[in-house]
Amino acid sequence: MIKIGLTGSIGMGKSTTAGLFVAEGIPVNDADAVVHDLYRSDAVAPVEAAFPGVASTGVVDRAELARRLSDDPAGFKKLEAIVHPLVRMREEQFLDQQARLGADIVLLDIPLLFEAGAAHRVDTVVVVTCDPQVQRQRVLARPGMTEEKFEMILSRQIPDSQKRRQADFIIDTGHGIDAATQRVRQILKAVRAGTLSEKNHA
């Protein structure tokens, strides 16, 4: 079973691209979706213990947690120490399940794949990218997003240029959905043929 790691900076179109892999029949484990679920289940008690008052309703209030972290960025390490092991556990369960089901390829959608040192957990890395202006427009169009918030998020992410250098495959989402779909199919064909990187084929 080949494990594809999908990553990309905020606003690059990663979630849409993950959906294109799903449309091609590839099982996807979405780390962000897992965190959302954990904030309603297993992570509630430990996060509330570390950040009292963020889970007063029995669910982690993501907006309140984000506010706390913007006031005290050192809290990110504390949060990651709680959440990352739980996310890894869910990922392992997903991989075990897909192996039992006989999947030949799975996709792990990991926003902070490089930042979290997770590249070794996958066989090949696909980086989603687009023009910085397109990225900025997409992100600032999101509800509740501000320039300050956008800059804070970017400061925690490895620059796009560096991600592209470390990628095995690159998908530029700035050319529309049809072009991205064709690129996804091209990558799947290459991976199934045993080519796990284009680095040596450029």
Salt bridges, closest charged atoms under 4 A:
GLU24 OE2 - ARG185 NE 2.86
ASP37 OD1 - ARG40 NH2 3.61
ASP37 OD2 - ARG90 NH1 2.82
ASP42 OD2 - ARG90 NH2 3.98
GLU64 OE2 - ARG67 NH2 2.74
GLU64 OE2 - ARG68 NE 2.98
ASP71 OD2 - ARG67 NH1 3.17
GLU80 OE2 - ARG156 NH2 2.70
GLU91 OE1 - ARG121 NH2 2.70
GLU92 OE2 - ARG88 NH2 3.77
ASP104 OD2 - ARG192 NE 2.87
ASP109 OD1 - LYS14 NZ 2.70
GLU115 OE2 - LYS163 NZ 3.34
GLU147 OE1 - ARG136 NH1 2.65
GLU151 OE2 - ARG136 NH2 3.02
ASP160 OD2 - ARG164 NE 2.92
ASP172 OD2 - HIS175 NE2 3.48
GLU198 OE1 - ARG183 NH2 2.68
